Amino acid sequence: MPPITDTAPIRPAPRPVVQTRLESLTGLRWYAALLVFCYHFAYEANLGSSAHGAELLRRLTLAGPSAVSLFFVLSGFVLVWSARPGDKPTAFWRRRFARIYPSHVVTFCVAVLLLVWEGKPLIKSIALGNLTLTQAWIPNRGDWWFGYNGVSWSLSCEFFFYFCFPFLVPLIRRLSPRGLWTALITGTLAVVLFPFLTGFLERTTGWDSKFFLYVLPPVRLAEFVIGIVLALLVKGGHWRGPGTIVSLVLSGVAVFVLPPLVPYEFHWNAVTVIPYCLLIAAVARNDVRARPSLLSHRSVVYLGKISFSFYLVHEMVIFGMNRYLGADRLPALLHVCAVLVVSLAGAALLHKYVEVPGVRLFMPRRKPPRPQPA
């Protein structure tokens, strides 16, 4: 009798992904920024008699704040993807400071001018919190979180993430593929389930739900860590998930269909974190496989590159044009187009004349390599 042999095919070990530029993820940042823009426009633009159009836009953008969650996951993903071997924490922190802070200071100064123009008081303590990017640590103080340039509260979270990054990544890199999957599932479940603790936390701490679910940096760190873990899974060739089309459909359902069906606290990240993770991983794998997409189109990638500047300026443009135009000066469609065009122009200028030069200013020049002796 011949020996029984195992004829099942042997699965090859996953191959690590070759490093590549993730242009489509840059393009994805633009759509996230655009979602934030639409949300802020719907709730903050003075549309006067166009209230019906504003209400429709509000219904469509209930999950607008979840775009910040997408930014946080993307931030962790991209930083791990582009991490430099042997990078020192101080070098990493200096690069992130150069990338973020000059634009923040310039837009803070613009916000000061806007407040003076509107005749509103300048509160020094809130200004100091904004300039030091510590405003997101103050409980139950929306005037601190959203004072001056209101969107900068998220930079307070990002700076905390950047501080933690050099300490977190070596620990997470030690995890096996199974450990990475466990960390990813645990992190996403925490984000999904945390809103259920709203009542308990409000009673025990006195903090409102918006502070500890939406603003508080250590809580939002979970999404940044999810991005780190997700990048290591994709980079190591261990990711298994749906493709771009399915991920886009799931994200669309999470953004446009689910929010009216769940409590407000779930709009910030709970209903979207899983579809966003699937979408980021799918888009990244498309870039690795050199598959063209709308997200990787040159114009969309450019918009993605200026999306950080767009994010910083757009809300001030909304408020400024509210004062300049007043109500009913323009039909709603022309109003939103005007605000969008001015925001894009401001973003392009900020990117070209502040963001890019700021990186060059604060980063030391690389010394040319010494010629090798013959």
C-alpha positions as CSV (number, residue, x, y, z in Angstrom):
1,M,0.0,0.0,0.0
2,P,1.6,3.3,-1.0
3,P,2.2,5.9,1.7
4,I,-0.5,8.5,2.2
5,T,0.8,11.9,1.3
6,D,-0.6,15.3,2.0
7,T,-1.6,16.8,-1.4
8,A,-2.9,20.1,-0.1
9,P,-1.1,23.1,-1.6
10,I,1.4,24.8,0.6
11,R,0.6,28.6,0.9
12,P,3.7,30.7,0.4
13,A,4.5,33.1,3.1
14,P,3.3,36.7,2.5
15,R,5.8,38.9,0.7
16,P,6.5,42.3,2.2
17,V,5.3,45.1,0.1
18,V,7.9,47.1,-1.9
19,Q,8.0,50.7,-0.7
20,T,6.1,53.0,-3.0
21,R,4.5,56.5,-3.0
22,L,0.9,56.3,-2.0
23,E,-0.4,59.0,-4.3
24,S,-4.0,57.8,-4.0
25,L,-4.0,58.3,-0.3
26,T,-2.9,61.8,-0.9
27,G,-5.9,62.2,-3.2
28,L,-8.1,60.6,-0.5
29,R,-7.2,63.4,1.9
30,W,-8.8,65.9,-0.5
31,Y,-12.2,64.2,-0.3
32,A,-11.9,64.1,3.5
33,A,-11.2,67.8,3.6
34,L,-14.1,68.5,1.2
35,L,-16.5,66.5,3.5
36,V,-15.4,68.7,6.4
37,F,-15.9,71.8,4.3
38,C,-19.4,70.8,3.3
39,Y,-20.2,70.1,7.0
40,H,-19.0,73.4,8.2
41,F,-20.6,75.3,5.3
42,A,-24.0,73.7,6.1
43,Y,-23.9,74.6,9.7
44,E,-22.0,77.9,9.7
45,A,-22.7,79.7,6.4
46,N,-25.3,82.5,6.5
47,L,-27.6,81.4,3.8
48,G,-30.7,83.4,4.9
49,S,-33.7,82.4,2.8
50,S,-31.8,79.4,1.4
51,A,-32.4,77.5,4.7
52,H,-34.0,74.6,2.9
53,G,-30.8,74.0,0.9
54,A,-28.7,74.3,4.1
55,E,-30.9,71.8,5.8
56,L,-30.5,69.3,3.0
57,L,-26.7,69.7,3.1
58,R,-26.8,69.2,6.9
59,R,-28.6,65.9,6.4
60,L,-26.1,64.7,3.8
61,T,-23.1,65.7,6.0
62,L,-24.2,64.5,9.4
63,A,-21.0,62.3,9.4
64,G,-18.8,65.3,8.4
65,P,-16.8,65.2,11.7
66,S,-15.8,61.6,10.9
67,A,-13.5,63.0,8.2
68,V,-11.2,64.0,11.1
69,S,-11.2,60.4,12.1
70,L,-10.1,59.5,8.5
71,F,-7.3,62.1,8.8
72,F,-6.1,60.5,12.1
73,V,-6.0,57.0,10.7
74,L,-4.3,58.2,7.6
75,S,-1.7,60.0,9.6
76,G,-0.7,56.9,11.5
77,F,-0.7,54.9,8.3
78,V,1.4,57.3,6.2
79,L,3.9,58.0,9.0
80,V,4.7,54.3,9.3
81,W,4.8,53.8,5.6
82,S,7.3,56.5,5.1
83,A,9.3,56.0,8.3
84,R,13.1,56.2,8.0
85,P,15.2,53.4,9.3
86,G,17.1,54.4,12.4
87,D,15.3,57.7,12.6
88,K,15.8,59.6,15.9
89,P,12.8,60.9,17.8
90,T,14.2,64.5,17.7
91,A,14.6,64.3,13.9
92,F,11.0,63.0,13.5
93,W,9.6,65.7,15.8
94,R,11.5,68.4,14.0
95,R,10.1,67.3,10.7
96,R,6.5,67.2,12.0
97,F,6.9,70.6,13.6
98,A,8.2,72.0,10.3
99,R,5.3,70.5,8.4
100,I,2.5,71.7,10.7
101,Y,3.4,74.7,12.9
102,P,4.3,77.5,10.5
103,S,1.0,77.2,8.7
104,H,-0.8,77.0,12.1
105,V,0.9,80.3,13.2
106,V,0.0,82.1,10.0
107,T,-3.6,81.0,10.1
108,F,-3.8,81.9,13.8
109,C,-2.7,85.5,12.9
110,V,-5.4,85.6,10.1
111,A,-7.9,84.5,12.7
112,V,-6.9,87.3,15.0
113,L,-7.4,89.8,12.2
114,L,-10.8,88.3,11.4
115,L,-11.9,88.6,15.0
116,V,-10.8,92.2,15.2
117,W,-12.7,92.9,12.0
118,E,-15.8,91.3,13.5
119,G,-15.4,93.3,16.7
120,K,-15.0,90.2,18.9
121,P,-12.7,90.1,22.0
122,L,-9.3,88.6,21.9
123,I,-8.9,86.4,25.0
124,K,-5.2,85.9,25.8
125,S,-5.5,82.6,27.7
126,I,-7.4,81.0,24.8
127,A,-4.9,82.4,22.3
128,L,-2.0,80.9,24.4
129,G,-3.8,77.5,24.4
130,N,-4.2,77.7,20.6
131,L,-0.6,78.7,19.9
132,T,0.8,76.0,22.2
133,L,-1.7,73.5,20.7
134,T,-2.9,72.5,24.2
135,Q,-6.5,73.6,23.7
136,A,-7.9,70.1,23.3
137,W,-6.9,69.1,26.8
138,I,-9.3,71.5,28.5
139,P,-12.5,69.8,29.7
140,N,-15.9,71.2,28.7
141,R,-14.6,74.4,27.1
142,G,-15.8,74.7,23.6
143,D,-14.5,78.3,23.6
144,W,-11.0,76.9,24.1
145,W,-11.3,74.1,21.6
146,F,-12.7,76.1,18.8
147,G,-11.3,79.6,19.6
148,Y,-9.5,81.6,17.0
149,N,-9.0,79.2,14.1
150,G,-11.4,76.6,15.3
151,V,-10.2,73.6,13.2
152,S,-6.8,73.8,15.0
153,W,-8.1,71.7,17.9
154,S,-7.3,68.6,15.7
155,L,-3.6,69.8,15.5
156,S,-3.6,69.6,19.3
157,C,-4.4,65.9,18.9
158,E,-1.9,65.5,16.1
159,F,1.0,67.0,18.1
160,F,0.2,64.5,20.9
161,F,0.2,61.7,18.3
162,Y,3.6,62.8,17.0
163,F,5.0,62.9,20.5
164,C,3.9,59.3,21.1
165,F,4.9,57.9,17.6
166,P,8.6,57.2,18.3
167,F,7.7,55.3,21.4
168,L,4.7,53.4,20.0
169,V,6.1,52.1,16.7
170,P,9.0,50.0,18.1
171,L,6.5,48.3,20.4
172,I,3.9,47.7,17.7
173,R,6.6,46.4,15.2
174,R,7.3,43.6,17.7
175,L,3.9,42.1,17.2
176,S,3.4,39.1,15.1
177,P,0.8,39.2,12.2
178,R,-1.7,37.6,14.6
179,G,-0.8,40.3,17.2
180,L,-1.3,43.0,14.7
181,W,-4.7,41.7,13.7
182,T,-5.7,41.4,17.4
183,A,-4.6,45.0,17.9
184,L,-6.5,46.2,14.9
185,I,-9.7,44.5,15.9
186,T,-9.4,45.6,19.5
187,G,-8.8,49.2,18.5
188,T,-11.7,49.4,16.1
189,L,-14.0,47.8,18.5
190,A,-13.0,50.3,21.2
191,V,-13.8,53.2,18.8
192,V,-17.2,51.6,17.9
193,L,-18.2,50.7,21.4
194,F,-16.8,53.7,23.4
195,P,-19.9,55.9,22.8
196,F,-22.0,53.4,24.8
197,L,-20.1,54.6,27.8
198,T,-21.2,58.2,27.3
199,G,-23.7,58.3,30.2
200,F,-21.4,56.6,32.7
201,L,-18.4,58.8,31.9
202,E,-20.5,62.0,32.1
203,R,-21.8,61.0,35.5
204,T,-18.4,60.0,36.9
205,T,-16.2,62.7,35.4
206,G,-18.5,65.5,34.7
207,W,-17.0,65.8,31.2
208,D,-19.4,66.2,28.3
209,S,-19.4,63.6,25.6
210,K,-17.9,65.8,23.0
211,F,-14.8,66.4,25.1
212,F,-13.9,62.8,25.8
213,L,-15.2,61.2,22.6
214,Y,-14.3,63.8,20.0
215,V,-11.7,66.3,21.3
216,L,-9.5,64.6,24.0
217,P,-6.2,63.6,22.4
218,P,-5.6,60.3,24.4
219,V,-9.0,59.0,23.2
220,R,-8.3,59.9,19.6
221,L,-4.9,58.3,19.8
222,A,-6.8,55.0,19.2
223,E,-7.4,56.0,15.6
224,F,-3.8,57.0,15.0
225,V,-2.7,53.6,16.4
226,I,-5.2,51.8,14.2
227,G,-3.5,53.5,11.2
228,I,0.0,52.4,12.4
229,V,-1.2,48.8,12.7
230,L,-3.0,48.9,9.4
231,A,0.1,50.1,7.6
232,L,2.2,47.3,9.1
233,L,-0.3,44.7,8.0
234,V,-0.4,46.1,4.4
235,K,3.3,46.6,4.3
236,G,4.1,43.1,5.5
237,G,1.7,41.5,3.0
238,H,-0.6,40.3,5.7
239,W,-3.7,42.4,4.8
240,R,-6.8,40.6,3.7
241,G,-9.8,42.8,2.9
242,P,-12.2,43.9,0.2
243,G,-11.2,46.0,-2.8
244,T,-11.7,49.6,-3.5
245,I,-15.2,49.5,-4.9
246,V,-16.6,47.5,-2.0
247,S,-14.8,49.7,0.5
248,L,-16.1,52.9,-1.2
249,V,-19.6,51.6,-1.0
250,L,-19.3,50.6,2.6
251,S,-17.8,54.1,3.4
252,G,-20.7,55.8,1.5
253,V,-23.2,53.8,3.5
254,A,-21.5,54.7,6.7
255,V,-21.3,58.5,5.8
256,F,-24.7,59.1,4.1
257,V,-27.0,56.3,5.3
258,L,-26.2,55.3,8.9
259,P,-25.9,58.7,10.7
260,P,-29.6,59.5,10.8
261,L,-30.2,56.0,12.3
262,V,-27.8,56.3,15.3
263,P,-27.2,58.7,18.2
264,Y,-25.2,61.9,17.5
265,E,-22.1,60.6,19.4
266,F,-21.7,57.8,16.9
267,H,-21.3,60.2,14.0
268,W,-17.8,61.3,15.0
269,N,-16.0,58.0,14.3
270,A,-17.9,55.0,15.5
271,V,-20.0,54.3,12.4
272,T,-17.1,55.1,10.0
273,V,-13.9,53.7,11.5
274,I,-14.2,50.2,10.0
275,P,-15.2,51.3,6.5
276,Y,-12.4,53.9,6.5
277,C,-9.8,51.3,7.5
278,L,-11.0,49.0,4.7
279,L,-10.9,52.0,2.2
280,I,-7.4,53.1,3.3
281,A,-5.9,49.6,3.0
282,A,-7.6,49.0,-0.4
283,V,-6.4,52.3,-1.8
284,A,-2.9,51.7,-0.6
285,R,-2.8,48.3,-2.2
286,N,-4.0,49.8,-5.4
287,D,-1.0,52.1,-5.4
288,V,1.4,49.3,-4.6
289,R,0.0,47.4,-7.6
290,A,0.3,50.5,-9.7
291,R,-3.4,50.5,-10.6
292,P,-4.6,53.9,-11.8
293,S,-7.6,55.4,-10.2
294,L,-9.4,58.8,-9.9
295,L,-7.7,59.3,-6.6
296,S,-4.3,59.1,-8.2
297,H,-5.1,61.6,-10.9
298,R,-2.6,64.5,-11.0
299,S,-5.2,67.2,-10.2
300,V,-6.7,65.2,-7.3
301,V,-3.2,64.5,-5.9
302,Y,-2.4,68.2,-6.0
303,L,-5.7,69.0,-4.1
304,G,-4.6,66.3,-1.6
305,K,-1.3,68.0,-1.2
306,I,-2.9,71.4,-0.3
307,S,-5.7,69.7,1.7
308,F,-4.0,70.5,5.0
309,S,-3.8,74.2,4.1
310,F,-7.4,74.0,2.8
311,Y,-8.5,72.5,6.1
312,L,-6.8,75.4,8.0
313,V,-8.3,78.2,6.0
314,H,-11.8,77.1,4.9
315,E,-13.7,77.8,8.1
316,M,-12.2,81.4,8.4
317,V,-13.3,81.9,4.8
318,I,-16.8,80.8,5.7
319,F,-17.0,83.3,8.6
320,G,-15.3,86.1,6.6
321,M,-17.7,85.8,3.7
322,N,-20.7,85.6,6.1
323,R,-19.7,89.1,7.2
324,Y,-18.8,90.4,3.7
325,L,-21.8,89.0,1.9
326,G,-24.4,88.9,4.6
327,A,-27.6,86.9,4.0
328,D,-29.3,86.5,0.7
329,R,-26.6,88.3,-1.3
330,L,-26.0,85.2,-3.4
331,P,-28.0,82.1,-4.1
332,A,-26.9,79.1,-2.0
333,L,-25.2,77.4,-4.9
334,L,-23.2,80.5,-5.9
335,H,-22.4,81.1,-2.2
336,V,-20.9,77.7,-1.7
337,C,-18.9,77.9,-5.0
338,A,-17.6,81.4,-4.0
339,V,-16.5,80.1,-0.6
340,L,-14.9,77.0,-2.1
341,V,-13.0,79.0,-4.7
342,V,-11.7,81.5,-2.1
343,S,-10.7,78.7,0.2
344,L,-8.8,76.8,-2.5
345,A,-7.0,80.0,-3.5
346,G,-6.0,80.7,0.1
347,A,-4.9,77.0,0.5
348,A,-2.8,77.2,-2.6
349,L,-1.1,80.4,-1.4
350,L,-0.6,79.0,2.1
351,H,0.9,75.8,0.8
352,K,3.2,77.5,-1.6
353,Y,4.4,80.4,0.5
354,V,4.2,79.0,4.1
355,E,3.9,75.2,4.3
356,V,6.6,74.3,1.7
357,P,9.1,77.1,2.7
358,G,8.4,76.3,6.4
359,V,9.7,72.8,5.9
360,R,12.8,74.1,4.2
361,L,13.4,76.7,6.9
362,F,13.1,74.4,9.9
363,M,14.8,71.3,8.4
364,P,18.6,71.2,8.3
365,R,20.1,70.8,4.9
366,R,21.5,67.4,4.1
367,K,25.3,67.4,3.7
368,P,26.4,66.0,0.4
369,P,28.1,62.7,0.7
370,R,31.9,62.8,0.9
371,P,33.7,61.5,-2.2
372,Q,35.1,58.0,-1.8
373,P,38.9,57.7,-2.1
374,A,39.9,56.1,-5.4
